């Protein structure tokens, strides 16, 4: 089994078609090879992400293990969380992580009905957690190159580190399996980034393309 052979760097609320691709400013193209028959994923990421690495996020049960690859600045600490080593980091966080099941035992080509349920599950979880309206950054879905994405985002104040954490997740399917693009940043100082954070993440999502079918 091959895990995410990484990465080739190259210069460089609507439905996005191939011919509508808009390359974000100050970005570069990357092509990541996913494991086994999942093919490759192509996207444009911020130029400041000059480091990438891959690992298995082990859990206490095999079906929950995840293959992860992360883009970030080489100035930031490399941290590979797992079910056995997971904590809130106190240093700077500015990253994009791609994750998907580490074991491909249940490939169901074309199975995408679950994607439409992701947003409803997000709303239920947010209500259960008692999230305030201004803590929900985005809750929507749209298609990119005929592939549906569920996109949700939140922010919350982490008392343990006394900083605000911003997170946006875009989930879609590759061969019926979930693949998540997780954007995360911890606010530094008083600079308000929430609006730019969401729009910049959406710009990246709109460039995502897969070599294999849904």
C-alpha positions in Angstrom: 0.0 0.0 0.0 1.3 3.4 -0.9 0.5 6.4 1.2 0.3 9.8 -0.4 3.6 10.1 -2.3 4.1 13.8 -1.9 4.5 16.4 -3.6 5.1 18.0 -6.9 5.3 21.9 -6.7 4.8 23.9 -9.9 4.9 27.7 -10.3 2.3 29.3 -10.8 -21.4 29.5 -3.2 -21.5 28.6 -6.9 -20.6 25.7 -9.3 -17.1 25.9 -10.6 -16.4 24.3 -14.0 -13.0 23.4 -15.5 -13.0 26.4 -17.8 -13.9 28.8 -14.9 -10.7 28.0 -12.9 -9.4 31.2 -11.4 -5.9 30.9 -9.9 -5.6 32.8 -6.6 -3.0 35.5 -6.3 0.3 34.5 -4.6 -0.4 30.8 -5.0 1.4 27.8 -6.5 0.2 24.5 -8.0 0.7 21.3 -6.2 -0.1 17.7 -7.3 -0.4 15.1 -4.5 -0.6 11.4 -5.3 -3.1 9.6 -3.0 -2.8 6.0 -2.0 -3.5 3.0 -4.3 -6.3 3.6 -6.7 -7.4 7.1 -5.5 -5.3 8.9 -8.1 -4.1 12.4 -7.6 -5.5 15.7 -6.4 -4.4 19.0 -7.8 -4.9 22.4 -6.2 -3.3 25.9 -5.8 -2.1 26.7 -2.3 -0.6 29.9 -0.8 3.1 30.5 -1.7 3.9 30.8 2.0 3.2 27.1 2.4 6.8 25.9 1.5 6.8 22.7 3.5 4.8 19.5 3.2 4.8 16.2 5.0 2.7 13.0 5.3 1.9 10.6 8.1 -0.7 8.2 9.4 -3.0 9.5 12.2 -3.4 6.3 14.1 -6.5 5.9 16.3 -7.6 3.3 18.9 -9.5 1.4 16.1 -8.2 0.6 12.7 -11.2 1.9 10.6 -10.7 5.4 12.1 -7.0 5.6 11.0 -6.4 8.5 8.6 -3.7 9.3 6.0 -2.8 13.0 6.3 -0.7 15.4 4.4 -0.1 18.9 5.5 1.1 22.1 3.9 2.6 24.9 6.1 5.5 27.3 6.4 8.9 25.9 7.2 9.0 28.6 10.0 6.3 26.8 11.9 6.8 23.7 14.1 6.1 20.4 12.4 3.5 18.5 14.5 2.0 15.2 13.6 -1.0 14.6 15.8 -2.4 11.1 16.3 -4.7 9.3 18.7 -1.8 8.7 21.0 -0.3 12.2 20.7 -2.8 15.0 20.4 -2.8 18.4 22.1 -3.5 22.1 21.4 -0.4 23.7 20.1 0.6 27.1 21.6 2.8 28.3 18.8 1.8 29.7 15.4 -0.6 27.6 13.3 -1.3 28.4 9.6 -1.9 25.2 7.6 -3.9 23.1 5.2 -4.3 19.4 5.8 -5.7 16.8 3.4 -7.0 13.7 5.2 -8.8 10.5 4.1 -9.2 6.9 5.3 -5.9 5.1 5.7 -7.5 1.7 4.9 -9.4 1.4 1.6 -11.6 -1.6 2.5 -15.0 0.0 1.6 -14.6 1.7 -1.7 -18.1 2.6 -3.1 -17.7 4.3 -6.4 -20.3 7.0 -6.9 -21.6 7.0 -3.3 -22.0 10.6 -2.4 -25.4 10.9 -0.7 -23.6 11.3 2.6 -22.0 14.6 1.5 -25.3 16.3 1.5 -25.8 15.2 5.1 -22.6 16.8 6.4 -24.0 20.3 6.7 -27.0 19.1 8.7 -24.7 17.1 11.0 -22.6 20.3 11.5 -25.7 22.3 12.5 -26.8 19.6 15.0 -23.3 19.4 16.5 -23.1 23.2 16.7 -26.4 23.4 18.5 -25.3 20.7 20.9 -22.1 22.5 21.6 -24.0 25.8 22.2 -22.0 27.7 19.5 -23.0 31.3 19.0 -24.0 32.6 15.6 -20.8 34.7 15.3 -18.7 31.6 15.9 -20.0 29.9 12.7 -18.0 31.3 9.8 -19.6 29.4 6.9 -22.1 26.6 6.4 -22.8 25.8 2.7 -22.2 23.4 -0.1 -21.3 23.8 -3.8 -19.8 21.9 -6.6 -16.3 22.2 -8.1 -15.8 20.5 -11.5 -19.0 18.6 -10.9 -17.9 17.3 -7.5 -20.0 18.3 -4.5 -18.3 19.9 -1.5 -19.7 20.4 2.0 -18.0 23.5 3.5 -18.3 24.5 7.1 -16.2 26.7 9.3 -16.0 27.9 12.9 -13.9 30.0 15.3 -13.6 29.7 19.0 -11.5 31.1 21.8 -9.1 28.5 23.2 -8.7 29.4 26.8 -5.8 27.0 27.3 -3.6 29.0 24.9 -5.6 32.3 25.1 -5.9 32.6 21.4 -8.7 32.3 18.8 -8.7 29.3 16.5 -10.2 29.5 13.0 -11.0 26.3 11.2 -12.7 25.6 7.8 -13.4 22.1 6.5 -14.3 21.2 2.9 -15.4 17.6 2.5 -16.0 15.7 -0.8 -15.7 12.2 -2.1 -13.1 10.3 -4.1 -14.2 6.8 -5.2 -17.0 7.2 -2.6 -14.6 7.7 0.2 -14.5 11.0 2.3 -11.6 13.3 1.7 -11.3 16.4 3.8 -9.4 19.7 3.2 -8.9 21.3 6.6 -7.7 24.9 6.8 -6.6 26.1 10.2 -5.1 29.2 11.7 -4.5 30.5 15.2 -5.0 34.3 15.4 -1.9 36.2 16.4 -2.3 39.5 18.3 -5.3 41.7 17.5 -5.2 41.3 13.7 -8.8 40.3 12.6 -8.5 37.6 9.9 -11.8 35.8 9.9 -13.3 37.3 6.7 -10.0 37.0 4.7 -9.5 33.5 6.1 -12.8 32.2 4.7 -12.5 33.9 1.3 -8.9 32.7 0.9 -9.9 29.1 1.8 -12.8 29.2 -0.7 -10.4 30.4 -3.4 -8.2 27.4 -2.8 -11.2 25.0 -2.8 -12.4 26.3 -6.1 -9.1 25.1 -7.7 -9.3 21.5 -6.4 -9.4 18.8 -9.1 -9.1 15.0 -9.0 -7.8 12.5 -11.6 -10.3 9.8 -10.6 -14.0 9.7 -10.6 -16.3 10.3 -7.6 
